[in-house]
């Protein structure tokens, strides 16, 4: 099916309707699955693992007084041709909570729908916008995307990049698994400052930074990545901070901070050893580090305080 046909199918999902009451259960599940696909490269959600998270979503963004019942959309969304549920024991998934848990029921976007979303970033953005606009006020869209782990801005940027790739077919496509691979390698901890914040079990303000920029032939691989908090990712890309040949944090002598916060978050990093990834993964290749030092870092390097 083409993009238009998928959007028509999403728009036609069957939702319980009575006397003006809201029933955003299926849209929330779809958004959660698209967020999972964006973060991990797979939309699969094992019910036993996702149950509490889906309950929180329904409680926070569903109508009051209806109860959080994630089993209903988890099973019924299959009827709309966008979702499938498989069990480990081969049984048919039912709306019985005990059966969904014990059977190892796992739901995921229908394979052809998932493949279409992977191949067409604009489709993911359009589906998300369609669901958000149909179900919630604009003021809630950002909160809902954060709750389901969906970076809508990144999806839309990827759609633009995808169009650029179509115009320049020799250019490689970005790897959607890059962020997750880097965060796992560094065990969800900033390699500069050690920040490791989670919200509801999800990493928050932790990002996968390219050492050699993707726009300049930097690969989407762990040996060209660093797990950094949002602050240090921005400072790395602005050339305020960098990495030395001996894998210590460098800070530009041009950077000035007079506050205690500036000292603590930036100046105190001078000479600090870079946090290492877990066993089996490697620190950034020295060739990528050298490119960043030459092309991005605003030297000269600040010396450590005596």
C-alpha angles and dihedrals in degrees: 000000000000127000094268093052092051091050090051090052092050091048090052098054111136115245130179109255128185132153095339096305119148123241107181094157098113095041091052091050091049092050091048090051093048089049090051090050091050094049102039108017091246131078094207115135118184106214096221090054098040099040098094093043091051090048091054091050092051093046094049101039104023128081117284122258099023099099127236107276109167092166092073100060090034090064103025097051086074088074091066096061093242102093141041133194124206128183131213093228095047095246124136112261113245134184090258108116094212092051093048091051099043096042093055090239112195124188127199140164113281107274096244091047092049091048090051091051092049092048095044117040090183089062091058091050093048093047091050093047091048093052094044094048093048097049112028144032117261091250090067100047097088092047092050093049090050091049094052093041094245119148100202094177090056091049091054092046089050089052090056091046090049090056090049089052090053088055090045105034094177090067113097121243120244117256109240090204093060096094095048093045092053095045091050092047091055093039093241094298130124108250090214106045106007096243109161107171122172130186116196089344093307125113110251126197091001117124141177108244124198113226092198104036118250088228087063101047096282108153125231092242134122091244088062095043142081129191103232137168115248093261097052092042089057092046091049091053092046091052095244091120132025144159127265127221087260092052097253124138114260126199125200117250086221091066115095127190124169101178126087088242092055090049094046098044099038120006094048088059092071108123094359112146112250113251109256126229121242122281113293094034127089136223116250115297112262090236089061091046090051091051091052092048092050100039107029115015113095099224156223099083120241114240121235115261113262 
